[in-house]
Amino acid sequence: MAITLKQLRYLTTLQDERHFGRAANRLHVTQPTLSQQVRQLEATLGATLVERGQPVSLTPIGRDVASRARNILREVADIHHLADRAQGMLSGTVRFGVTPTLGPYLMPQVVLRLHAAHPELRLYIREGFPDEQARALANGELDMLLAPLPIDHPRLHVEPLFREPLALVGPPDHPLHGKPETLARDFGGEAILSLDPRHHYSRQVAEICDRLRANLLRDYEGTSLDGLQQMTGSGLGLSILPETYLRSESGGEHIVRRFAVADWEAYRSIAGVWRKGSVLSEAFAQIAKVITEEANRTLG
């Protein structure tokens, strides 16, 4: 019986998730289907690849097979991209990863522009944590990534695109809004909300809190920027929100108000990322150029 690409993809996903149920959910198959395909792969190779415990782990030979499988899957993805490139530089489906602290507020206009100029291009957009998506990109599960810096991976090309201001906001009736002049030191001891620590954004907020000597509320981590905005509007704490969010239709300042801090300066740097040597590097550079232009238009 021949080894199939599906079996190799199942094995590498199982190695990533270390759990049959989570791997099956990620692959959009049932757990028995996943288990059966892995057993068929083991039978074909005549070797045990998986130690079925909690958590699941691969045997030494299983890890070797999975490493080679990832290379094969990347090569197959590049073959598909070569075919797309033959039909047109911006065509086919691009698996596009983006952080949820940016994508919903910047990507709609990017998608409109790309679709108008390149109707054969399809973007399969997946939101996620930047570090996890960088690994997925390196492993061939994604084609391109839009994420905050830093991103450091030997197999990835990182193209800085733009800097986005971050604003300190609070409820409209916060006493510091009434001061004639507000300085960063005035926020010492203030409670500041943030997101899950797996977000680059959360780490940057923690660094800003250290500089301000503010109190980062670990017990009230939001799951979205909308959640932070609403909790801030209710008076639970202050937030540091990206400018693209504050200028978007879904965000804005209707329930929060930014502080005019005389010595405030905070930014995050955003980059486009793709695999080094990708056959579609030129196409990804074109997409990155559109993203930069839309970001500059939004922030200008």
Solvent accessible surface area in square Angstrom, and as a share of the most:
residue,aa,sasa,rsa
1,M,173,0.77
2,A,78,0.61
3,I,76,0.39
4,T,60,0.35
5,L,73,0.36
6,K,104,0.44
7,Q,3,0.01
8,L,12,0.06
9,R,106,0.39
10,Y,13,0.05
11,L,0,0.00
12,T,7,0.04
13,T,6,0.04
14,L,1,0.00
15,Q,55,0.25
16,D,56,0.29
17,E,40,0.18
18,R,119,0.43
19,H,57,0.26
20,F,25,0.10
21,G,15,0.14
22,R,119,0.43
23,A,0,0.00
24,A,3,0.02
25,N,112,0.57
26,R,81,0.30
27,L,30,0.15
28,H,160,0.71
29,V,41,0.24
30,T,84,0.49
31,Q,92,0.41
32,P,99,0.62
33,T,50,0.29
34,L,0,0.00
35,S,28,0.18
36,Q,102,0.45
37,Q,32,0.14
38,V,0,0.00
39,R,130,0.48
40,Q,56,0.25
41,L,0,0.00
42,E,19,0.09
43,A,81,0.63
44,T,46,0.27
45,L,69,0.34
46,G,70,0.67
47,A,26,0.20
48,T,83,0.48
49,L,0,0.00
50,V,3,0.02
51,E,93,0.42
52,R,91,0.33
53,G,36,0.34
54,Q,148,0.66
55,P,71,0.45
56,V,3,0.02
57,S,37,0.24
58,L,9,0.04
59,T,16,0.09
60,P,88,0.55
61,I,84,0.43
62,G,0,0.00
63,R,122,0.45
64,D,78,0.40
65,V,29,0.16
66,A,0,0.00
67,S,61,0.39
68,R,154,0.56
69,A,1,0.01
70,R,31,0.11
71,N,72,0.37
72,I,78,0.40
73,L,23,0.12
74,R,37,0.14
75,E,109,0.49
76,V,33,0.19
77,A,13,0.10
78,D,32,0.17
79,I,108,0.55
80,H,117,0.52
81,H,9,0.04
82,L,93,0.46
83,A,55,0.42
84,D,28,0.14
85,R,94,0.34
86,A,92,0.71
87,Q,145,0.65
88,G,27,0.26
89,M,53,0.24
90,L,12,0.06
91,S,10,0.06
92,G,20,0.19
93,T,70,0.41
94,V,5,0.03
95,R,66,0.24
96,F,0,0.00
97,G,0,0.00
98,V,1,0.01
99,T,1,0.01
100,P,41,0.26
101,T,3,0.02
102,L,0,0.00
103,G,4,0.04
104,P,59,0.37
105,Y,30,0.11
106,L,4,0.02
107,M,7,0.03
108,P,70,0.44
109,Q,83,0.37
110,V,0,0.00
111,V,54,0.31
112,L,112,0.56
113,R,93,0.34
114,L,4,0.02
115,H,105,0.47
116,A,86,0.67
117,A,68,0.53
118,H,55,0.25
119,P,73,0.46
120,E,114,0.51
121,L,10,0.05
122,R,121,0.44
123,L,40,0.20
124,Y,110,0.42
125,I,68,0.34
126,R,79,0.29
127,E,94,0.42
128,G,20,0.19
129,F,38,0.16
130,P,1,0.01
131,D,50,0.26
132,E,73,0.33
133,Q,10,0.05
134,A,10,0.07
135,R,132,0.48
136,A,12,0.09
137,L,0,0.00
138,A,1,0.01
139,N,30,0.15
140,G,7,0.07
141,E,40,0.18
142,L,0,0.00
143,D,1,0.01
144,M,0,0.00
145,L,0,0.00
146,L,0,0.00
147,A,0,0.00
148,P,5,0.03
149,L,54,0.27
150,P,105,0.66
151,I,19,0.10
152,D,142,0.73
153,H,45,0.20
154,P,110,0.69
155,R,99,0.36
156,L,6,0.03
157,H,65,0.29
158,V,43,0.25
159,E,66,0.30
160,P,94,0.59
161,L,23,0.12
162,F,18,0.07
163,R,147,0.54
164,E,0,0.00
165,P,46,0.29
166,L,4,0.02
167,A,9,0.07
168,L,3,0.01
169,V,0,0.00
170,G,0,0.00
171,P,13,0.08
172,P,72,0.45
173,D,122,0.63
174,H,28,0.12
175,P,110,0.69
176,L,23,0.11
177,H,28,0.12
178,G,69,0.66
179,K,88,0.37
180,P,144,0.91
181,E,107,0.48
182,T,9,0.05
183,L,37,0.18
184,A,22,0.17
185,R,189,0.69
186,D,40,0.21
187,F,0,0.00
188,G,40,0.39
189,G,60,0.57
190,E,44,0.20
191,A,29,0.22
192,I,0,0.00
193,L,0,0.00
194,S,1,0.01
195,L,2,0.01
196,D,37,0.19
197,P,62,0.39
198,R,121,0.44
199,H,12,0.05
200,H,11,0.05
201,Y,3,0.01
202,S,1,0.01
203,R,101,0.37
204,Q,45,0.20
205,V,0,0.00
206,A,22,0.17
207,E,103,0.46
208,I,2,0.01
209,C,3,0.02
210,D,111,0.58
211,R,158,0.58
212,L,13,0.06
213,R,205,0.75
214,A,17,0.13
215,N,79,0.40
216,L,29,0.14
217,L,32,0.16
218,R,126,0.46
219,D,130,0.68
220,Y,107,0.41
221,E,66,0.30
222,G,6,0.06
223,T,133,0.77
224,S,46,0.29
225,L,3,0.01
226,D,49,0.25
227,G,19,0.19
228,L,0,0.00
229,Q,5,0.02
230,Q,105,0.47
231,M,48,0.21
232,T,0,0.00
233,G,26,0.25
234,S,90,0.58
235,G,47,0.46
236,L,65,0.33
237,G,8,0.07
238,L,4,0.02
239,S,0,0.00
240,I,0,0.00
241,L,0,0.00
242,P,0,0.00
243,E,10,0.04
244,T,1,0.00
245,Y,0,0.00
246,L,10,0.05
247,R,119,0.44
248,S,22,0.14
249,E,183,0.82
250,S,66,0.43
251,G,1,0.01
252,G,14,0.13
253,E,75,0.34
254,H,133,0.60
255,I,59,0.30
256,V,2,0.01
257,R,115,0.42
258,R,83,0.30
259,F,14,0.06
260,A,95,0.74
261,V,16,0.09
262,A,68,0.53
263,D,86,0.44
264,W,55,0.19
265,E,133,0.60
266,A,8,0.06
267,Y,72,0.27
268,R,6,0.02
269,S,39,0.25
270,I,0,0.00
271,A,0,0.00
272,G,0,0.00
273,V,0,0.00
274,W,10,0.04
275,R,17,0.06
276,K,123,0.52
277,G,77,0.74
278,S,11,0.07
279,V,35,0.20
280,L,4,0.02
281,S,35,0.22
282,E,99,0.44
283,A,3,0.02
284,F,2,0.01
285,A,47,0.36
286,Q,62,0.28
287,I,0,0.00
288,A,4,0.03
289,K,126,0.54
290,V,22,0.12
291,I,0,0.00
292,T,30,0.17
293,E,60,0.27
294,E,8,0.03
295,A,0,0.00
296,N,83,0.43
297,R,146,0.53
298,T,32,0.19
299,L,32,0.16
300,G,88,0.85
